[in-house]
Amino acid sequence: SQQGEEDPQALSIQEGENATMNCSYKTSINNLQWYRQNSGRGLVHLILIRSNEREKHSGRLRVTLDTSKKSSSLLITASRAADTASYFCATDPTSGSRLTFGEGTQLTVNP
Amino acid sequence: DAGVIQSPRHEVTEMGQEVTLRCKPISGHNSLFWYRQTMMRGLELLIYFNNNVPIDDSGMPEDRFSAKMPNASFSTLKIQPSEPRDSAVYFCASSLAGQGAGYGYTFGSGTRLTVV
């Protein structure tokens, strides 16, 4: 089964609103990463947060990590229609050697 | 850097035919991954290589699937014989390896395979 599980599966918002996606995982991790996938394209790495970090920012993206709850959230502020895509979290487990991807959240930003 | 390059972008083949997907990773990356993505099963890791050596092929669905990495700049995924249920988008990704190294993966644009 997938290590990471995203919530919600689908999210529809209006342009300018904030979008929040959540990810839960099961085992200890070295880091957690978020990826975006536009329709018909490959995944694109957005941001990485290490297990000893609690929050990280990159442009309009804000990621939080709570290792005690084994959860992470991705916040996209002031969303744009171009943010419409699927967003995946991926965990780098301490007991493994490769990333495990969740099933993704489909974000639709309506203009 | 041109990124991870996959070919072909689209492949339509008849059931029973051999299919070969190709990938050129980013120069300097020492890990390469093959994924398959479908609506039903999401993103599945098929196999990954580290320094050209297959490390984990437990995701390869059947003996009909094989993957090679003869050198650091090239990998192939072969399906022989192909079946309609193999229809999916196949992605190749590369990365600087190391558990906990903290590097993201760079994905190619994928090969959309349709087996009729």
Interface residues (C-beta under 8 A of the other chain):
Chain A: Q2 N30 N31 Q33 Y35 R41 G42 L43 V44 H45 L48 R50 F88 A90 D92 T94 G96 S97 R98 L99 T100 F101 E103 G104
Chain B: V4 S31 F33 G42 L43 L45 Y48 N50 I55 D56 F91 A93 A97 Q99 G100 G102 Y103 G104 Y105 T106 F107 G108 S109 G110
